[in-house]
Each structure stands twice: as C-alpha cells, then as structure tokens.
Amino acid sequence: MAISYREENFVVIELGSYTTKATIDTTDINRLPTAVIRTRAGILKQDISALPVSSDSEIVEKQNGIHVNDVSEKGEAPEASVKAEEEDEEDIDANDEQEGNELSYVFGSALETAEEGTISQTVDIISGGFVSDWDVMSAFLRHIITKELGVRISSNFSPILFSVPPLWPKTDLESLTQIAFEELNAPNILIVEQPLLAMYGNNAATGLVVDFGHTATTVTAILDSSIQWSCIAQSEIAGAAVTERLHQLLQEDRALCAEFGGEGVPMEFTVALKESGLCKIQLLPVGDDNDSGSGAQPELAFQGKKYRVKADVLDKAARILITPDDGKNVGVASLMKQAVLGCETEKRAALWESIHVVGGSSRVDGLKDCLQMELERSVLPSSNIYANSQTREIKFGSLPDYFSGWRGRDYWAGFLGACIVAKIALNDSKHNISRSEYNESGPSVVHTKSF
C-alpha cells in the first residue's frame, strides 16, 4: 500500500536560468513562492572560514566527492555533519570544516554579500535552458531544501515536484532523479515540463506557451495537455540579450557616460536599470508627438545619485524581444508561426486563440500589446472572407481571478500550475516515482511516469 504524505510537506521547485522558485506546503496555493533565489553559484578555492556563514545562507563543500553534510541511506553521517546537526539541525559550522576541500560553493545571500576577493568564480547553473554543471546543481538543490525550505535530509518526508525546461534530454532528467533520491533523500518525486504547468496555471489544456526566459525564449505548442515535441521553437533572444543591447545603447549616450566620469556606464547600472521596470515597449512611434518619446527621461536612483535615461533607449532595448535587430535571429512571431505550422491544420486556430506569455522577461511593459499587434499584422488574414481553418482572432490567456494571491503575476503561471499539480499528483502512484521504484529500476524510471 502506498504511503500518503501530508500536503504541508509537499515541495515544489521550478528551475529557471535566472531564478529558481521553491515552496513548501501546498495546502493554500494562493501563497507565493517561499524562496526566489538566483540560479548562480560562487566557487571558492580558499579556506572556507574566510567567508562568514549566516543562518539564512549555506556553503556546501565537497571532500572526496561527498558533500560534508551528506547523510547515507543507513543514517550514518560524516563526523563534521554529525557535529553540525547536533548544534544547529544540519547547519554547517565553518570552524569545524576539514582542510583539503576540492571545491566550495556558496549561494543566495552569502553570495550576494561575499567579501571582495573571496569568490574565485561565479557559475550560471542553468545556461540556455540546460544545466552547465551537475555537481553545482546538486549542491544548489541541497541548499534550497535544507536552508531555504528547512527540510532535514536525514528525515525527509517531503515529496518533491520539479518543474523543468521542456528541451532537457533524457540524461538530464535521469541526473535530476538521481540527485533527488540519493542526495536529497526524497520519498517520491515528479518531474513536469514548465510549458505544461503554465497551461494548467492559466486553466487551459490547449494553447501556445511563449516563455521569455533569461538566456532563451521558448515557444511550445500544447494540444489537449500533450506537448507537441516536434513543435518547439527556441531563440537566444531573451532577457540577457536585452541587457546587452541596453548596455550598448547606454554606452552610446555621451552625456550619461560623462556622469560616470567618462569611463563608460558600468554593467551594474545597466542591470539595475533593466530590473527597475523602466524598460518599456512604446506602442506609438517614439518621437516628439509621443509624450513618452525621446524627450521623456525616466529617472533611476543608483548608488545615491539619480540618473536620467532616454525613453527611446529603453524602448529599443526591450523591443528586441519581439523584433530582433541583429539580422541573425527571427522575431518571436516567426517562432510562434513555426510552432503552430507543425501542428495539424484543424488545431491551429485553437492555438492562436490561447496564447500564454510567461517568464521573467515577459514583465516588460507593453510587451504583450506589442506582440498582439505584430501577430494581428502577420497572422490574421487581410480579407473578411475566412477559410474554416484560418485564424480569426488572437487571444491571450491569463490567471483565473479566483487565484487572488497571484493577481498581476501572469508571468509566474508555471509555478502556480506546479503547485496545483503537486496537490493532485504527489500522492498518486500513477504519476509520481517512489523510492522503491527508483531502487528497482534506477534513474531511468523517470521515463515511465508523467502527468
């Protein structure tokens, strides 16, 4: 008989290229994520004691290929971990660490507040939608489970739902499964693709999901809750490209560069400007007749001083999400048409009438309206005479109003969908993978279960 777990112990983790969101307790799915942490690691090559450890951060070390706070299946733990657990429930005391560590990883607030010179290298754990280093990913997930969510690995009774990008190969899914059972000691898990979860969050089963991420924009066609794997289109024009384009435009502003002492605009200012929400796609042509045109100069406070930036610069940088200007990448409308044309003819109209825009980079003001104008121009027929299979209307999906806690956060629809699926599937043996099944079949068992 299958073991039933309590919903307050359910864990949901959405792995993103820029941020990873996680929560524990899906009893009330109107709650926002418990933790939103940058998907980045700092690597130390010096004595770990050089970096102070706070109660809300973690430094994970590896010695002889084993994390120092690992606990084996038999409940036996390395000496350093046992001592740390007795003192502060699996918190690591920097003074008790052993010498001769190969690599030390630091995440979260410890990385953000690390002293200059203590970090030898920073690593984006997920780049282009794929994991760059699975050792770092393992340490990162341990940090989320133990430090962000407060789960004890030695007595883990928290089933985990992982939300992952749609193009992960089978080997990556197997690696994640192995980490979940062998490193996190999870009782059971479920791995679901992010576009499908975004559809569920918006209460839909058929549609076109456009995910504006950090290093990639991915378009996925879904029919009757089934991902059309041959109809996934991807572009490298995403949030990181907006940052690069914005930095280039700011460097061309001589007046702004002069305010920084003539040494050019620092990248830190560019990132702060992009994340401030001032980047906006203008629906009207940017010019003198538009109140928000080149004459308007929004202000940004940076390091105690206010700086003015031209609105047309903010528009040009953000607009590449819809229409790239590099001459190499196609626009997102072309990606969407590519995905739709791969589906059956009679299903295409339903896709255009159910478009779901998600992802952190979709928060740019005016993006959805600009995308709708572009699609109406390039997709809808110019004549009033329609064929039966032709698209007559472009519609966008959104979060249902009864999810009041998520109001105004359509870009997080995938995480809401993950919480909904977790409530349904984490106690259902038809969908989840149990520890006993993993012990019998190994990591490849992940390919036998889905939702």
Summary of the structure (lengths in Angstrom):
residues: 451
radius of gyration: 23.7
end to end distance: 20.8
largest distance: 76.7
contacts: 1483
relative contact order: 0.13
helix: 37%
strand: 20%
